[in-house]
Amino acid sequence: MDLSSLKAFCNPYYADKDIMHNLSHIERVLRLALDMVDKGNYDAKRHILIYAAYFHGFIYDYESEIIFWLRKQDLPQDEIDHVVKAAGNRRKVVSPKP
């Protein structure tokens, strides 16, 4: 995984985001998530988690561009599928029924 290439790809998509949704936010949350994975000794594919974290803010509008970029990085299709699923798996807010 080439992290500088990933950041270069993602940077334009986050350029106009506010501080709660920009690349700095992604990096802070990712650092915490990876720390939890390490401390919990979880069996996780770190590169999939990293890709998903960076893509989650714009995958809904640019999924095909992300997939194209991942293919250019020679990521296997099954891992691309995992990244797309993880990045697009936002928690939906559901209002409780009265």
C-alpha positions as CSV (number, residue, x, y, z in Angstrom):
1,M,0.0,0.0,0.0
2,D,1.3,3.4,-1.0
3,L,-0.1,5.8,1.6
4,S,1.2,8.9,-0.2
5,S,-0.6,7.8,-3.4
6,L,-3.8,7.1,-1.4
7,K,-3.7,10.6,0.2
8,A,-3.0,12.2,-3.2
9,F,-6.0,10.5,-4.7
10,C,-8.3,11.4,-1.8
11,N,-7.1,15.0,-1.2
12,P,-9.3,16.6,-3.9
13,Y,-12.4,14.9,-2.5
14,Y,-11.8,16.3,1.0
15,A,-10.4,19.8,0.0
16,D,-13.7,21.6,0.6
17,K,-14.8,19.7,3.7
18,D,-15.1,21.2,7.2
19,I,-12.7,20.2,10.0
20,M,-15.0,17.4,11.1
21,H,-14.9,15.8,7.7
22,N,-11.5,16.6,6.2
23,L,-8.4,14.4,5.8
24,S,-7.1,15.4,9.3
25,H,-10.3,14.0,10.8
26,I,-9.9,10.8,8.8
27,E,-6.3,10.4,10.0
28,R,-7.2,11.0,13.7
29,V,-10.0,8.5,13.6
30,L,-8.0,6.0,11.7
31,R,-5.1,6.3,14.2
32,L,-7.6,5.4,17.0
33,A,-9.1,2.6,15.1
34,L,-5.7,1.0,14.3
35,D,-4.7,1.4,17.9
36,M,-7.9,-0.5,19.0
37,V,-7.1,-3.2,16.5
38,D,-3.6,-3.5,17.9
39,K,-4.5,-3.4,21.5
40,G,-7.4,-5.8,21.1
41,N,-5.2,-8.2,19.1
42,Y,-7.8,-8.4,16.4
43,D,-7.3,-10.2,13.1
44,A,-7.8,-7.4,10.7
45,K,-6.5,-6.6,7.2
46,R,-5.1,-3.2,8.1
47,H,-4.9,-2.0,4.5
48,I,-8.6,-2.6,3.9
49,L,-9.4,-0.6,7.1
50,I,-7.1,2.2,5.9
51,Y,-8.6,2.3,2.4
52,A,-12.2,2.2,3.8
53,A,-11.4,5.0,6.3
54,Y,-10.1,7.3,3.5
55,F,-12.9,6.5,1.1
56,H,-15.9,6.6,3.5
57,G,-16.5,10.3,3.0
58,F,-17.0,10.2,-0.7
59,I,-17.7,6.7,-1.8
60,Y,-21.4,7.2,-2.4
61,D,-20.8,9.7,-5.1
62,Y,-17.5,8.4,-6.5
63,E,-17.6,4.6,-6.1
64,S,-16.6,3.9,-9.7
65,E,-13.6,6.3,-9.5
66,I,-12.5,4.6,-6.3
67,I,-12.8,1.1,-7.8
68,F,-10.9,2.2,-10.9
69,W,-8.1,3.6,-8.7
70,L,-7.9,0.5,-6.5
71,R,-7.6,-1.7,-9.6
72,K,-4.7,0.5,-10.8
73,Q,-3.1,-0.2,-7.4
74,D,-3.3,-4.0,-8.3
75,L,-5.6,-4.7,-5.4
76,P,-7.4,-8.1,-5.9
77,Q,-11.1,-7.9,-6.7
78,D,-12.2,-9.6,-3.5
79,E,-10.3,-7.0,-1.5
80,I,-11.8,-4.2,-3.5
81,D,-15.2,-5.6,-2.7
82,H,-14.3,-5.6,1.0
83,V,-13.0,-2.0,0.9
84,V,-16.2,-0.8,-0.9
85,K,-18.4,-2.6,1.6
86,A,-16.5,-1.3,4.6
87,A,-16.3,2.3,3.3
88,G,-20.0,2.4,2.4
89,N,-21.3,0.8,5.6
90,R,-22.3,4.0,7.4
91,R,-24.5,3.6,10.4
92,K,-28.0,4.7,9.5
93,V,-29.8,6.8,12.0
94,V,-33.1,5.2,12.8
95,S,-35.7,7.0,14.8
96,P,-37.3,4.9,17.5
97,K,-41.0,4.1,16.8
98,P,-43.4,5.6,19.3
